[in-house]
Amino acid sequence: MNYSDLDNEIKDLIKGKIEINKPMKKYTSFKVGGKADIVAAVDQIDQLKKLIAYLKENNIPYFVIGNGTNLLIKDEGIRGVIIKLSGSFKKILITGQTIQAGAGVTLNKLLEMSIKYNLSGLEFTTGIPGSVGGSLLMNAGIKGCSIGGVVDWVKVLSPEMKEVILKAKEIKFYYRESNLSQYIILEAGFSLEKSSRKAILERIKLYQERRTSINFPNAGSIFKNPLGRFAGELIEKAGLKGYSIGDAQVFPGHANFIQNIGRAKAKDILLLIDKIKETVQAQFGVNLELEIKVVGDN
Ligand SMILES: Cc1cc2nc3c(=O)[nH]c(=O)nc-3n(C[C@H](O)[C@H](O)[C@H](O)COP(=O)(O)OP(=O)(O)OC[C@H]3O[C@@H](n4cnc5c(N)ncnc54)[C@H](O)[C@@H]3O)c2cc1C
């Protein structure tokens, strides 16, 4: 079912931009993905509530997208409405040692503000291209640090359409996962430590040195590291570094990344994922689990 003729109804509910039949490659760091019926930028909480109520009432599927940096959207696209939190969801408020940030704020911006106000605790997020909302849902981080470890509270819209503030200890944060997927994340508060600009910049530099540099479109690590092992090492040992299907290639610099070296289709990336999983399972008996989220129609 195509929902693109809904735009007029939605225009009455929200003030943000509405796009019809938009290729999702525009919204994802992988630069792949078929069309979404509607992409709606929502600026305010009351508009978000109205929109969700309408979509639920009419059984119209919806999907909240952040910066699209952990997503593989299928070539057939997504039916229904893609919701992008904009406007007031991009606000940042700093009070003492606390930063309050809307779900649409990028981690990059959050880190920039923490540097500006000499606040330490977010240095490890350097180079993670997600939004606050997507990063909390994914519990984004690096070895030893993740966003769930520095967040103080998260404000969400519950399935019952209530705004609820969850204290960090009420939320379950796992390795690149959380139990927040039942909610729409609205904003979050981070309690940070006072530090000097120099010390913060030095820590950021150390984290940057540990990061993989990759130029082609990608979605970061494809697989979670299995317990006690590294996915990239297993894929490399399986001889798949540089292996490609169509324009989807196992990044020669780090085998847990897949890069889109031209016009890769989601199908190519999915075939490459299957190939990697089968080879690693056959050679090492390890079942690699996806870190990225695959979404869209079949
Ligand atoms: C070059 C590169 C490097 C990366 N490095 C890292 C890294 O070091 N560590 C790491 O952990 N990740 C890394 N990633 C992956 C990615 O950046 C993180 O997972 C990031 O947190 C995802 O945020 P996003 O806003 O892009 O989410 P999206 O990809 O847009 O969405 C991810 C999930 O979050 C959901 N979501 C988004 N916003 C909301 C919201 N407001 N409410 C409810 N659900 C929401 C979506 O529905 C989806 O299920 C990297 C990616 C790239 C491309």
The ligand as a Tripos MOL2 file, in Angstrom:
@<TRIPOS>MOLECULE
LIG
   53    58     1     0     0
SMALL
NO_CHARGES

@<TRIPOS>ATOM
      1 C1         31.5510    6.3840   10.0880 C.3       1 LIG1
      2 C2         30.7140    5.8290   11.2120 C.ar      1 LIG1
      3 C3         31.2990    5.5970   12.4350 C.ar      1 LIG1
      4 C4         30.5390    5.0810   13.4820 C.ar      1 LIG1
      5 N1         31.1410    4.8400   14.6750 N.ar      1 LIG1
      6 C5         30.4050    4.3490   15.7000 C.ar      1 LIG1
      7 C6         31.0240    4.1120   16.9620 C.ar      1 LIG1
      8 O1         32.1930    4.3500   17.1780 O.2       1 LIG1
      9 N2         30.2520    3.6040   17.9510 N.ar      1 LIG1
     10 C7         28.9210    3.3420   17.7800 C.ar      1 LIG1
     11 O2         28.2690    2.8900   18.7300 O.2       1 LIG1
     12 N3         28.3170    3.5510   16.5830 N.ar      1 LIG1
     13 C8         29.0240    4.0560   15.5590 C.ar      1 LIG1
     14 N4         28.4200    4.2720   14.3490 N.ar      1 LIG1
     15 C9         26.9970    3.9140   14.1740 C.3       1 LIG1
     16 C10        26.0110    5.0540   14.4830 C.3       1 LIG1
     17 O3         26.6030    6.3280   14.2920 O.3       1 LIG1
     18 C11        25.4620    4.9560   15.8870 C.3       1 LIG1
     19 O4         24.7780    3.7470   16.1040 O.3       1 LIG1
     20 C12        24.4890    6.1100   16.1680 C.3       1 LIG1
     21 O5         24.2420    6.1330   17.5040 O.3       1 LIG1
     22 C13        23.1690    5.9830   15.4570 C.3       1 LIG1
     23 O6         22.4860    7.2230   15.5920 O.3       1 LIG1
     24 P1         21.5740    7.7870   14.4180 P.3       1 LIG1
     25 O7         20.9630    9.0480   14.8860 O.co2     1 LIG1
     26 O8         22.2890    7.8300   13.1520 O.co2     1 LIG1
     27 O9         20.4440    6.6600   14.3890 O.3       1 LIG1
     28 P2         19.7130    6.0460   13.1110 P.3       1 LIG1
     29 O10        20.6920    5.2500   12.3270 O.co2     1 LIG1
     30 O11        18.9440    7.0730   12.3980 O.co2     1 LIG1
     31 O12        18.6930    5.0630   13.8360 O.3       1 LIG1
     32 C14        19.1530    3.9820   14.6090 C.3       1 LIG1
     33 C15        17.9690    3.4310   15.3900 C.3       1 LIG1
     34 O13        17.5620    4.4130   16.3360 O.3       1 LIG1
     35 C16        16.1720    4.7020   16.1940 C.3       1 LIG1
     36 N5         15.9690    6.1040   16.5480 N.ar      1 LIG1
     37 C17        16.6030    7.1890   16.0660 C.ar      1 LIG1
     38 N6         16.1610    8.2990   16.6810 N.ar      1 LIG1
     39 C18        15.2030    7.9090   17.5550 C.ar      1 LIG1
     40 C19        14.3480    8.5790   18.4890 C.ar      1 LIG1
     41 N7         14.3760    9.9040   18.6470 N.pl3     1 LIG1
     42 N8         13.4820    7.8380   19.2200 N.ar      1 LIG1
     43 C20        13.4290    6.4920   19.0790 C.ar      1 LIG1
     44 N9         14.1960    5.7980   18.2130 N.ar      1 LIG1
     45 C21        15.0720    6.4940   17.4740 C.ar      1 LIG1
     46 C22        15.8430    4.3790   14.7440 C.3       1 LIG1
     47 O14        14.4700    4.0870   14.5930 O.3       1 LIG1
     48 C23        16.7360    3.1530   14.5200 C.3       1 LIG1
     49 O15        16.0950    2.0030   15.0120 O.3       1 LIG1
     50 C24        29.1700    4.7970   13.2800 C.ar      1 LIG1
     51 C25        28.5760    5.0570   12.0380 C.ar      1 LIG1
     52 C26        29.3380    5.5720   11.0100 C.ar      1 LIG1
     53 C27        28.7000    5.8550    9.6850 C.3       1 LIG1
@<TRIPOS>BOND
     1     1     2 1
     2     2     3 ar
     3     2    52 ar
     4     3     4 ar
     5     4     5 ar
     6     4    50 ar
     7     5     6 ar
     8     6     7 ar
     9     6    13 1
    10     7     8 2
    11     7     9 ar
    12     9    10 ar
    13    10    11 2
    14    10    12 ar
    15    12    13 ar
    16    13    14 ar
    17    14    15 1
    18    14    50 ar
    19    15    16 1
    20    16    17 1
    21    16    18 1
    22    18    19 1
    23    18    20 1
    24    20    21 1
    25    20    22 1
    26    22    23 1
    27    23    24 1
    28    24    25 2
    29    24    26 1
    30    24    27 1
    31    27    28 1
    32    28    29 2
    33    28    30 1
    34    28    31 1
    35    31    32 1
    36    32    33 1
    37    33    34 1
    38    33    48 1
    39    34    35 1
    40    35    36 1
    41    35    46 1
    42    36    37 ar
    43    36    45 ar
    44    37    38 ar
    45    38    39 ar
    46    39    40 ar
    47    39    45 ar
    48    40    41 1
    49    40    42 ar
    50    42    43 ar
    51    43    44 ar
    52    44    45 ar
    53    46    47 1
    54    46    48 1
    55    48    49 1
    56    50    51 ar
    57    51    52 ar
    58    52    53 1
@<TRIPOS>SUBSTRUCTURE
     1 LIG1         1 GROUP 0 **** ****
